[in-house]
Each structure stands twice: as C-alpha cells, then as structure tokens.
Amino acid sequence: MNTLKNKVVLRGIFSAALIAGLGFSSFAQVQKDNWHNLDFKKDSVFGISTEKAYLELLKGKKSTPVIVGVLDGGVDIKHEDLLSVIWVNKKEIAGNGKDDDKNGYIDDVNGWNFIGSAKGSVSHEALELTRVLRRDKARFEGVTAETVKPADKSAFEQYQKEQADFDKQTNEAKNAVANIGGLKIALDAMVKNMGKENPTLADFQNYKASSDMEGRLKNIMVSQLQNSTYEDFYKTQIVKGLDHYQDQLAYNLNLDFDPRAEFVGDNYADSKQRNYGSNDVTGPDASHGTHVSGIIAANRTNNIGIKGVADNVQIMGVRSVPDGDERDKDVANAIRYAVSNGAKVLNMSFGKAYSWDKNAVDEAVKYAMSKDVLIIQAAGNDNKDLDVEKSFPDRRYEGGGTAEAYIVVGASGSADDKTLKADFSNYGKTTVDVFAPGVKIYSTVPGSKYEAYNGTSMAAPVVAGVASLIREYYPKLTAVQVKDIIMKSVVKVNHNVDIEGAEGETPKSVPFADICISGGIVNAYNALKLAADYK
C-alpha cells in the first residue's frame, strides 16, 4: 500500500481494537521541523547528525550528482523546494510526442508513470489480497476440504487463508467506519453545544459533560489537544480516518473493483511487457511521493521550506504505487526503468502481504544488483515481526539467494528511551537492517506546502539520503560497500524498547538489538567518516 500508513488508536469511548491507517498522529510529541537531521549530543533528539556532517566533514568538498529513483505514487515536480532537484532526461525533447532517446518511453522527461495512460491515471486500487482472492475464488468457490483434489490441496488451503484474511480486514474496516462515524457524531454534538467552531484545550477542560460517554470523550479531547489543535485533530484523525476506511471498503477490499483496464490498458498477464504507461509522473495524488522526495533531497540552499538529507541529488519520479497495493509487474518495470536511466539509489516506501508475481520483481531486483544500484525499502507499519510475517517486495529471491545491496528500514522516534522504536514500525532481528527517524518528519507536500508525516515510508528516504550522500562524495564505492558502511556506522542502542501488543495488553520490552540486524540508528556523520577511510 502506497502510504504504509501507521497505526492510530482512539481509545476510551469505543471498543474497536485499532482505528488504523492514518498517515498522521497527534499522539507524538511536538518536534523541531528538522529533528531527523539533528545530532543527539548537541540537540537532545535522536537524529542522524546530517547538519553536523555538513559542518564538520563536507564543507568545501566536491560531490558528483546522484540520481535517486523514487518509486511511489507520484512527485510534485513543480514544488518550490524540489524544482531544482528533479531529474531531467536530457536525451528527450519535451512535448514532441516522440521517443527521442529510443528507450521505449515517449516524452519521459522527468520519469515515467506505469499506472496510467493517455486516458488518465489509476488512483485507487484493490489490495493484492483482494486480487489473489478474486483469482482463486474462480478456481475454488464451492469446493470443500472433502471435495478438493489431492493435487490442489495446498492451493486450496492458501485460498482459505486468503478468504479468512479478507473477511477479517473487511470486518475491521466496517467496525472502524462505525466507530469513527459514531465518534464524529458525538464530537460534532459536543462542539455545537460549546458554540464554537474551533474550540481550544481550555474549552474542553471547562466543558460540563452531560453523560458518562461525554465525559470519556471530553477526556480524550483534553489529552489530544495537549499537542495538537482541534482543527488538526478533526482533520487528520476524524475526517481522514473515516475517508480511509470508507475507501478501503469501496476500493481496496472490493472484489468487483478493477481499474486496470480503463486507465492502463496493458496486457497484465504478460509480465515481460515493458512499454506502457504515460509521462505523468505526478498523478492524481502525489502527497506521499513528494514527501519522500523532500526528505531525500529538498533544496538545502534556497532558504525556504526544508533541507533534504542529500545536497546533490536528482529525483527521478517513477509512478508505480496507487492508493491500494502496487502490482508486481509495475514494480518490476519501475525498477528496470530507473536503473536503465541512471539511478544509483532506489527508494521503495511501499509493501504488501501478498505477491502476484514475485519472480518478476526478483528478476528486476537482480537487474538492479547487476548495475550496482542500492535499494532502500520501508519495513512497513503494522508493528509486525518480519522474521515471522511475510512482506513483499522481499530481498530473498524465490528459489534461493539474496539481494546484497538492499536495505530494509524500520522507523524510530526522537527520544532515546523505551519509545525509540516507533509503535507502528515493523521489525525483525534477521529481516530489518536498520532503524531511522520516522515520526513527525516534516517535508514537502504538493502545492509548495509542507507537513509532518509518520511512517517507515519516511524512515526509508532518510536512509536513501544518507546512501546518496556517500555515493555523491565517494563515487568509487559500490552499492554493496555503501550498505556495509551504513550498517557498520549506526549508533548502537544498548537498552530495551517497547513493542506494543493488542489494545489492553502491556507492551513487551525487548533489547533493541533483537529488532534489527545492525542494532542501531542510521547516522550520516558516522557513515561519511567511515566512508572516507573505507577499504
């Protein structure tokens, strides 16, 4: 799913376990806008010491530009803080309707869109679970454990698992719509009684509740408004929450929804088909990809907006991820396109629990490895152990073997305490490589605006930025060497962190070393120091 959205819990008034899926959270403490680039010793936040690296290690040094492929839902190439860092295909003449560079893509001036055509672009999509269930229903609906053929038993059991998972997610979405909708009605009534459009913390503190339910709602709002405004809470938690789950039911978990033929028009069964799509790299909703791009490479010298991690990067937008689950064919083609057109770092802030054609993606990853490209992938936001739960794409190839220049990133917070692991972040002692800042990360969004998002989707581009910095200033290092440097230069965490359980359960305390391979938080300063002497 393109946003890899993190968990948000609305407790105390309804019995739903998790109101999940928002890309924002008002539970996080207020942070400095640039905290992820700051230094722990100097600034008392667990950033990656980017600014320290520029001040002490990079001043006066020359760099070479690095192309970063942002495989995402779209990039606002006209954003004020990204305009100067957008990749331009100099071999292509814009707008002439010709494939000037003969790469198979017409007018691909700033990248490519594999989920669109001249007819428009895919916005919403089904989950991969929905698609594989639809496929397998055609084969197994009406079949029972008693009537299934022995040769089909394994596939039938997988179908049963898919159906159970689909039913579970559908019921959760329905409950969430009912719960958030109920909360909205109750909150709207309370605010109406106050006679104020945007009540303050003091207004809620002074409000006299007329029932136990109102009392619980009042307490929730007093807690929420400690670090937020009513307007922000209502917009990001209530309105966006309701929209998210309604969209899940209408699109993501709808067995009858399939926009592919209308907007893409390819032969989806042909995994080797390459030349389809359009040159619209922005698409209908570029918020996620624009945010990711800003974290990596927002202009550091224009005195507006924010500062990206890297200072000499060209962002190549490759649109391949809709609001729903990305398709393996598009991911494979997006990887191939970015690599073939010069990208040396790929950021993939997406993932899913099922795969339609893993082999197609594996072959594309192998191609990237053969071209000395480093892939950075977000671990995901379901608070799951990836040593146990499957997630795709995956650096482990079907049939054996592993992509060596491939980094999986979990999300960390700003405090060096038990909350350092972001409560939503996936983890894995043998599957997640590193952690990086991913809570309240302030970056670019469409329309030359800026917002703070949470997610491993934000942590991955922090690491992609560090990888780009290393490749800028030490271009002779290989992708595998850059990964080795990033892994060896983390700031080790020598204390336990909490892993949240189900609602009502006490969090489990585990050593940080048990939730990722490196046992630490990525650090740009340490990485660049190590790169300078790396042998």
Buried (B, 14 or more C-beta within 10 A) or exposed (E): BBBBBBBBBBBEBBEBBBBBBBBBBBBBEEBBBBBBBBBBEEBEBBBBBBBBBBEEBBEEEEBEBBBBBBBBBBBBBEBBBBEEBBBEBEEBEEEEEEBBBEBEBBBBBBBBBBBBBEEBBBBBBBBBBBBBBBEBBEEBEEBEEEEBEEEEEEBBEBBBEBBEBBEEBBEBBBBBBEBBBBBBEBBEEBBEEEEEEEBEBEBBEEBEBEEEBBBBBBBBBBBBBEBBBBEBBBEBBBEBBBEBBBBBBEBBBBEEBBBBEEBBBBEBEEBEEBEBBBBBBBBBBBBBBBBBBBBBBBBBEEEEBBBBBBBBBBBBBBBBBBBBBBBBBBBBBBBBBBBBBBBBBBBBBBBBBBBBBBBBBBBBBBBBBEBBBBBBBBBBBBBBBBEEEEBBBBBBBEEEEEBEBBBBBBBBBBEBEBBBBBBBBBBBBEBBBBBBBBBBBBBBBBEBBBBBBBBBBBBBBBBBBBBBBBBBBBEEBEBBBBBBBBBEBBBEBEEBBBBBEEEEEEBEEBEBBBBBBBBBBBBBBBBBBBBEEBE
